[in-house]
């Protein structure tokens, strides 16, 4: 996938909406969980059909998605995903509408 295709999908998301992606053979949900005029949109990436194990999106560049999470001992974990290795599973967004 190229950056512009991914950016177009991300830009279409509104609060509590998501789209499904495949990364390294595993299914994930890329979700917009918060929108504010002051801070903009906030995103997370979660394994499909699981309640735990997701990460928050720190930033999106033209090559990578930078993710982070904190465990219960306040230890930060980070991970970088190459946008070129992502495949959008469906062009339809999923989730609740407000």
C-alpha positions as CSV (number, residue, x, y, z in Angstrom):
1,X,0.0,0.0,0.0
2,X,1.2,3.5,-0.6
3,X,1.1,6.4,1.8
4,X,-1.6,8.4,-0.1
5,X,-4.0,5.4,-0.2
6,X,-3.5,4.9,3.6
7,X,-3.8,8.7,4.3
8,X,-7.1,8.9,2.4
9,X,-8.6,6.1,4.5
10,X,-7.3,7.7,7.7
11,X,-8.7,11.1,6.7
12,X,-12.2,9.7,6.2
13,X,-12.4,8.3,9.8
14,X,-14.6,10.0,12.3
15,X,-14.8,9.3,16.0
16,X,-15.6,5.6,16.9
17,X,-15.0,4.5,13.3
18,X,-12.4,2.1,12.0
19,X,-11.2,0.2,9.0
20,X,-9.6,-3.3,8.9
21,X,-6.0,-3.9,7.8
22,X,-3.7,-6.8,7.4
23,X,-0.1,-6.5,8.6
24,X,2.3,-9.5,8.4
25,X,-0.6,-11.9,7.9
26,X,-2.5,-10.7,11.0
27,X,-5.8,-8.7,11.1
28,X,-5.9,-5.4,12.8
29,X,-8.4,-2.6,13.3
30,X,-7.2,1.0,12.8
31,X,-9.6,3.1,14.8
32,X,-10.2,6.8,15.4
33,X,-11.1,6.9,19.1
34,X,-11.1,10.6,19.8
35,X,-11.6,13.9,17.9
36,X,-11.2,17.4,19.2
37,X,-10.9,20.8,17.6
38,X,-7.8,21.6,19.7
39,X,-5.9,18.3,19.4
40,X,-7.3,16.7,16.3
41,X,-7.8,13.0,15.8
42,X,-6.4,10.2,18.0
43,X,-6.0,6.7,16.6
44,X,-5.3,3.2,17.9
45,X,-4.4,-0.1,16.2
46,X,-5.8,-3.2,17.8
47,X,-5.8,-6.9,17.0
48,X,-9.1,-7.8,15.5
49,X,-11.5,-9.7,17.8
50,X,-9.4,-9.0,21.0
51,X,-10.0,-6.7,23.9
52,X,-6.3,-6.3,24.9
53,X,-3.1,-5.8,23.0
54,X,-3.7,-2.7,21.1
55,X,-1.4,0.3,20.7
56,X,-1.9,4.0,20.3
57,X,-0.7,5.8,17.2
58,X,2.0,8.4,18.0
59,X,2.5,9.7,14.5
60,X,2.0,8.8,10.8
61,X,4.7,9.7,8.3
62,X,4.9,9.0,4.6
63,X,6.7,5.7,5.4
64,X,5.8,4.5,8.9
65,X,3.1,4.4,11.6
66,X,4.7,4.8,15.0
67,X,2.8,3.1,17.8
68,X,3.2,3.1,21.6
69,X,1.6,1.6,24.7
70,X,2.2,1.5,28.4
71,X,2.0,-1.6,30.6
72,X,0.6,-1.6,34.1
73,X,4.1,-0.6,35.5
74,X,4.2,2.5,33.3
75,X,6.8,0.9,31.0
76,X,6.5,2.3,27.4
77,X,6.7,0.0,24.4
78,X,7.1,1.4,20.9
79,X,6.8,-0.2,17.5
80,X,7.1,1.0,13.9
81,X,5.0,-0.3,11.0
82,X,6.0,0.2,7.4
83,X,3.0,1.5,5.5
84,X,4.2,-0.4,2.4
85,X,3.6,-3.6,4.3
86,X,-0.1,-2.8,5.1
87,X,-3.0,-4.0,3.1
88,X,-6.5,-2.6,3.6
89,X,-8.8,-5.5,4.1
90,X,-11.9,-3.5,3.1
91,X,-12.6,0.0,2.0
92,X,-15.6,0.2,4.3
93,X,-15.3,1.7,7.7
94,X,-16.6,-0.2,10.7
95,X,-17.9,0.9,14.1
96,X,-20.6,3.0,15.6
97,X,-21.6,6.3,14.2
98,X,-22.3,9.2,16.5
